Amino acid sequence: MTPILALDITGTPRQWISQDAAITYMSKNAVAWSLGDVVAKYRGGLQNDGIMSYLEAPSIIAIRGHGFNPTKHSKVVLSNRTLFGRDRMTCVYCGNTYTDHKKLSRDHIMPVSRGGQNTWMNVACSCKPCNSYKGNKTLAEAGLELLYTPYEPNHWENLLLQNRNVLQDQMDYLLTGIPKHSRILLPS
């Protein structure tokens, strides 16, 4: 089933929710406004006039109530999945692009054993042969250069990285909050 993009009342994306959750918000009159195409139609009961009632779930809904919590949602958790998504499954050293995540690894540009941190700005997607070659060396010691610059993705980007089945209207909405330097914007 297609996930629904849930926004807060100001239009800031919060999370992906199920169609059932969207219908629940709609039935409780907790949806302030909506956008996008209808992705699900739920049948209700018979009304007094004998007509069947329906609730339709659009692809994007704004939920009344609590606004966006920047401390909860602004930091993107660093995981291999989000890292490989940010870097588009492309090795930072050789430039090869992979379809199998098992051929990739997380490289610490400044090795952890040398004081490097496990942060977005110090990690990049690397193929296993390049990561093995670099090992515990700095870029200068290994004679390597970065083909692209690491950056910390924002919450909007993270939502795109979380969902593999983003609808066009959801994509268009989320792209408005993606920084211009994001590799997500590069053509495939």
Residue pairs with C-beta under 8 A, 6 or more apart in sequence:
1 18
1 19
1 40
2 19
2 39
2 40
2 59
2 165
2 167
3 16
3 17
3 18
3 19
3 163
3 165
4 16
4 17
4 18
4 19
4 21
4 22
4 39
4 57
4 58
4 59
4 60
4 61
5 13
5 16
5 36
5 59
5 60
5 61
5 159
5 170
5 173
5 174
6 13
6 14
6 15
6 16
6 17
6 21
6 22
6 25
6 61
6 62
6 63
7 13
7 14
7 60
7 61
7 62
7 63
8 14
8 62
8 63
8 66
8 67
8 68
9 32
9 62
9 63
9 64
9 65
9 67
10 67
10 68
11 62
12 67
12 68
13 155
13 156
13 159
13 173
13 174
13 177
14 63
14 68
14 73
15 159
16 159
16 162
16 163
17 25
19 39
19 40
19 42
19 57
22 31
22 40
22 57
22 61
23 40
23 42
23 55
23 57
25 31
25 61
25 63
26 55
26 57
26 61
27 55
30 63
30 64
30 65
31 61
31 62
31 63
31 64
32 62
32 63
32 64
33 61
33 62
34 58
34 60
34 61
34 62
35 58
35 59
35 60
35 169
35 173
36 58
36 59
36 60
36 167
36 169
36 170
36 173
37 58
37 59
37 167
37 169
38 56
38 57
38 58
38 59
39 57
39 58
39 59
39 167
40 56
40 57
41 54
41 55
41 56
41 57
42 54
42 55
42 56
42 57
43 52
43 53
43 54
44 52
44 53
44 54
44 55
45 52
45 53
46 52
46 53
47 53
59 167
59 169
59 170
60 169
60 170
60 173
73 155
74 154
74 155
76 82
76 120
76 152
76 153
76 154
76 155
76 157
76 158
78 118
78 119
78 120
78 123
80 101
80 104
80 105
80 106
81 101
81 161
82 153
82 158
82 161
82 162
83 106
83 120
83 123
83 124
83 125
84 101
84 104
84 125
85 161
86 120
86 125
86 151
86 153
86 157
86 161
86 183
86 184
87 124
87 125
87 148
87 183
88 97
88 125
88 183
88 184
88 186
88 188
89 97
89 98
89 99
89 101
89 104
89 125
90 96
90 97
90 98
90 125
90 147
90 148
91 97
91 98
91 104
91 125
91 126
91 127
91 130
91 147
92 107
92 124
92 125
92 126
92 130
92 146
92 147
92 148
92 150
93 107
93 126
93 127
93 130
93 134
93 144
93 145
93 146
93 147
94 127
94 129
94 130
94 147
95 147
96 127
98 104
98 127
103 127
103 128
104 125
104 126
104 127
104 128
105 126
105 127
105 128
105 131
106 123
106 124
106 125
106 126
107 123
107 124
107 125
107 126
107 130
107 131
107 134
108 116
108 118
108 122
108 123
109 116
109 122
109 123
109 124
109 139
109 146
109 150
110 116
110 117
110 122
110 138
111 136
111 137
111 138
112 118
113 136
114 136
114 138
116 122
119 152
120 150
120 151
120 152
120 153
121 150
121 151
121 152
122 150
123 150
124 146
124 148
124 150
126 134
130 144
133 142
134 142
134 144
135 142
139 145
139 146
148 183
151 179
151 181
151 182
153 161
153 182
154 177
154 178
154 179
155 177
156 174
156 176
156 177
156 178
157 174
157 178
157 179
157 182
157 184
159 174
160 166
160 171
160 174
160 178
160 184
161 184
163 170
166 174
175 185
178 184
178 185
